[in-house]
Amino acid sequence: MHAGTLIYSRRTALISLALTSLLVAALGANPFGALYLLPAGLFLFPFVLIIMLRMAGPLPALIALGMMAGGTGLWVSPGAAIVSFVYLLVPLAVYYGCMHLRVPGQRAMEIVIAAYIATVVILFIIVNRRLGGDPYGALSQQLIDGLNGIAERDSLLNAFYQYGMLALPQELAQNPLVEAAQGGWTFSPQVLDEFYKQISLRVGLWLRALVPSLISSHSLFVGIGGLFMGEHFGRRQNRQADEAALLDIPAEERPGLALPPFSQWVLPKAYVTPLFVMGGLSLVARLLRQPVLAIGGLPVAVNGLLYNVAAACFTLQGLAFVNHLQKAKGTRPGLRGFTLLALGLVLPQAAMILGIFEQLSDARKLRKTQNNQPTDRRDE
């Protein structure tokens, strides 16, 4: 194996870096760039980097990571750029290490998930301390300060108000506008104060749900779904003769993980009972008025953590079951991928129910010989 090779495919590297630069610029270079870049950095960029690492190599993936962090620094803040760089780098580096060390597929997933959770928790503790123990209030205020600094502030707030996302008490709703000093109209100071209170409250609620989501459900989607996506696209690239001819190292010598096709993946047997117990405990915790744990000195609802873990695992298994059914019917790979994406984003509860059903019924007949190691490394 050419362990020192940093670029697996120059063509793929150039194309992927060009697309990454366009994506970051499209997200950031607009009046609401921070509102687009922050969610993309949390939920989209980890998957993009995993796929790029597997297809193009570590150097293009690292350059792309620099673009993403640089865009965050340019359009959000330098501090956010540092957090973004560390958040994206650690799980990517762990995945790269697992590939080169030929770590078994299931163990690699567990290692990446653990690294991701540790990164989020440590970053959260650091940010919490840097922001004086109130990260939610500080981040909400930064968003409001950014909103005050854009020319389209009043138009945006008016759109939120017209669509019912913001509300005004009757005494303010009668005359919400005043004449602006430079001409035109603007909201009165009292109306702006009311809008900002509502925005701060909603952003705070979203942020309070964010960290539990990242360390529970999203860590599983990155560690399981992300690795399956990386291996799928990497193996598909290997099979294309015209692309293989342009690889800097032979396709068979490129590092990768020994994972089964996603349609054949099932939850490890040792995890099933604990997941059902987590689901039951989440209901008990809800009945007990959501007892909390302290993470970084801040409370996190136990029932949310337990439910997110169980739901994410069974959702992924439900998606694998759907992929199995479509593959058995001869559905084209592109349509299968679209179905999984749409189902996971729009109807995750339906996928979770399918995953539980498949676990109880063993509809794919995979559990009698289950060990989650592939007998056939060909991807779908």
Secondary structure as UniProt FT lines:
FT   TURN            3..4
FT   HELIX           10..28
FT   TURN            31..32
FT   HELIX           33..43
FT   HELIX           45..56
FT   HELIX           58..75
FT   HELIX           78..100
FT   TURN            101..102
FT   HELIX           105..130
FT   TURN            131..133
FT   HELIX           135..148
FT   TURN            151..152
FT   HELIX           153..162
FT   TURN            163..164
FT   HELIX           170..173
FT   STRAND          177..179
FT   TURN            181..182
FT   STRAND          185..187
FT   HELIX           189..213
FT   HELIX           214..218
FT   HELIX           219..220
FT   HELIX           221..226
FT   HELIX           227..239
FT   HELIX           241..244
FT   TURN            245..246
FT   HELIX           251..253
FT   HELIX           262..264
FT   HELIX           269..287
FT   TURN            288..289
FT   STRAND          292..295
FT   TURN            296..297
FT   STRAND          298..301
FT   HELIX           302..328
FT   TURN            329..330
FT   HELIX           333..346
FT   HELIX           348..361
FT   TURN            363..364
FT   HELIX           367..369
//
